[in-house]
Amino acid sequence: MQARRVRGELAITVVDVLSGQVVMAAVLSAMDAELSAREARRDKTRALENAMMQELLSGRTRLL
């Protein structure tokens, strides 16, 4: 944050908004990457669960 004088009588505060937006964009990108990774893992787990259920229901695999 910087204060500037205009005509020597009024101080105006200038906020560096761009750096805050860059930080927020980086945080959101990291969160998006984490969410995508978790969704991919969830999808793989569901596919594995479905395959295991098919094996059990078809009778090809038996549990003792």
PALOLO-289318 format. One record per residue (C-alpha): residue number from 1; residue in one letter; chain; x, y, z negated. Coordinates in nm, 2 decimals, m for minus. Layout:
+-----+-----+-------+--------+--------+--------+
:   n : res : chain :      u :      v :      w :
+-----+-----+-------+--------+--------+--------+
: NUM :   A :     A :      X :      Y :      Z :
...
+-----+-----+-------+--------+--------+--------+
***
This chain:
+-----+-----+-------+--------+--------+--------+
:   n : res : chain :      u :      v :      w :
+-----+-----+-------+--------+--------+--------+
:   1 :   M :     A :   0.00 :   0.00 :   0.00 :
:   2 :   Q :     A :   0.13 :   0.34 :   0.09 :
:   3 :   A :     A :   0.02 :   0.69 :   0.00 :
:   4 :   R :     A :   0.05 :   0.96 :   0.27 :
:   5 :   R :     A :   0.00 :   1.33 :   0.23 :
:   6 :   V :     A :  m0.21 :   1.51 :   0.49 :
:   7 :   R :     A :  m0.15 :   1.88 :   0.51 :
:   8 :   G :     A :   0.02 :   1.87 :   0.17 :
:   9 :   E :     A :  m0.31 :   1.87 :  m0.02 :
:  10 :   L :     A :  m0.48 :   1.53 :   0.01 :
:  11 :   A :     A :  m0.32 :   1.19 :  m0.06 :
:  12 :   I :     A :  m0.46 :   0.90 :   0.15 :
:  13 :   T :     A :  m0.39 :   0.54 :   0.07 :
:  14 :   V :     A :  m0.31 :   0.32 :   0.36 :
:  15 :   V :     A :  m0.36 :  m0.06 :   0.30 :
:  16 :   D :     A :  m0.15 :  m0.30 :   0.50 :
:  17 :   V :     A :  m0.45 :  m0.51 :   0.61 :
:  18 :   L :     A :  m0.26 :  m0.70 :   0.88 :
:  19 :   S :     A :  m0.03 :  m0.89 :   0.64 :
:  20 :   G :     A :  m0.32 :  m1.00 :   0.43 :
:  21 :   Q :     A :  m0.50 :  m1.13 :   0.74 :
:  22 :   V :     A :  m0.19 :  m1.32 :   0.84 :
:  23 :   V :     A :  m0.17 :  m1.48 :   0.50 :
:  24 :   M :     A :  m0.54 :  m1.57 :   0.51 :
:  25 :   A :     A :  m0.51 :  m1.71 :   0.86 :
:  26 :   A :     A :  m0.22 :  m1.93 :   0.74 :
:  27 :   V :     A :  m0.42 :  m2.06 :   0.44 :
:  28 :   L :     A :  m0.73 :  m2.13 :   0.66 :
:  29 :   S :     A :  m0.51 :  m2.32 :   0.92 :
:  30 :   A :     A :  m0.36 :  m2.53 :   0.64 :
:  31 :   M :     A :  m0.70 :  m2.61 :   0.50 :
:  32 :   D :     A :  m0.83 :  m2.70 :   0.85 :
:  33 :   A :     A :  m0.54 :  m2.94 :   0.91 :
:  34 :   E :     A :  m0.60 :  m3.10 :   0.57 :
:  35 :   L :     A :  m0.97 :  m3.14 :   0.65 :
:  36 :   S :     A :  m0.90 :  m3.29 :   0.99 :
:  37 :   A :     A :  m0.66 :  m3.54 :   0.84 :
:  38 :   R :     A :  m0.92 :  m3.64 :   0.57 :
:  39 :   E :     A :  m1.19 :  m3.68 :   0.83 :
:  40 :   A :     A :  m0.96 :  m3.90 :   1.05 :
:  41 :   R :     A :  m0.89 :  m4.12 :   0.74 :
:  42 :   R :     A :  m1.26 :  m4.14 :   0.66 :
:  43 :   D :     A :  m1.34 :  m4.25 :   1.02 :
:  44 :   K :     A :  m1.07 :  m4.52 :   1.01 :
:  45 :   T :     A :  m1.20 :  m4.65 :   0.68 :
:  46 :   R :     A :  m1.56 :  m4.66 :   0.81 :
:  47 :   A :     A :  m1.45 :  m4.85 :   1.12 :
:  48 :   L :     A :  m1.25 :  m5.10 :   0.91 :
:  49 :   E :     A :  m1.55 :  m5.15 :   0.68 :
:  50 :   N :     A :  m1.78 :  m5.21 :   0.98 :
:  51 :   A :     A :  m1.54 :  m5.46 :   1.13 :
:  52 :   M :     A :  m1.52 :  m5.65 :   0.79 :
:  53 :   M :     A :  m1.90 :  m5.66 :   0.76 :
:  54 :   Q :     A :  m1.93 :  m5.80 :   1.11 :
:  55 :   E :     A :  m1.68 :  m6.07 :   1.03 :
:  56 :   L :     A :  m1.87 :  m6.16 :   0.71 :
:  57 :   L :     A :  m2.21 :  m6.15 :   0.87 :
:  58 :   S :     A :  m2.11 :  m6.35 :   1.17 :
:  59 :   G :     A :  m1.99 :  m6.63 :   0.95 :
:  60 :   R :     A :  m1.64 :  m6.64 :   1.11 :
:  61 :   T :     A :  m1.49 :  m6.54 :   0.78 :
:  62 :   R :     A :  m1.60 :  m6.68 :   0.45 :
:  63 :   L :     A :  m1.53 :  m6.57 :   0.10 :
:  64 :   L :     A :  m1.47 :  m6.83 :  m0.16 :
+-----+-----+-------+--------+--------+--------+
***
